[in-house]
């Protein structure tokens, strides 16, 4: 099965600084690379995704970059705000009826 | 206009009891899932149904039995509850397994199960 790891497992940044979370996967057939955000006590929700024909995608303060050769993709958050504090999950997927494997999660704390 | 809903939101019960969690989605999605999130926040898939058919059955004790009466509903029945079953159970749906956007997961609010 797919091995999916995230680093770091916890991350504390000062408000206004940038945060980067990396997701490493093992299945070279993966072609869909999403990031989910889970606030405390809430459900995970998709915040950004990228497909394997694109190297980078940006949406306001968040961006995702993909390195298919090295089998990793990263979430970048700029100008962090306290409301960015949450657990972030990656979930690379290879398509079809394969199961979705979520990463180990990264707890981000933004200190005001 | 709730997209994916679950009931109950909280469930506190004694060891050995049998309980059910219900899930409904009004997004018109073909695929539904059950996930378990433990105290360390790991999200692990348990089951997946595509249009009422079971397509993924992970290594889950057979005390857990999913049932999908139609493609908008997926229920989870748990027999003989154990302490280790305490977790948050999330239902999710996705548009179409195998389709171009079939992979995005839309989660329900979760059911917090505590077994005493």
Interface residues (C-beta under 8 A of the other chain):
Chain A: X32 X34 X36 X38 X42 X43 X44 X45 X46 X49 X87 X89 X91 X93 X95 X96 X97 X99 X100 X101 X102 X104 X105 X107
Chain B: X33 X35 X41 X42 X43 X44 X45 X48 X50 X55 X56 X58 X90 X97 X98 X102 X103 X104 X105 X106 X107 X108 X109 X110
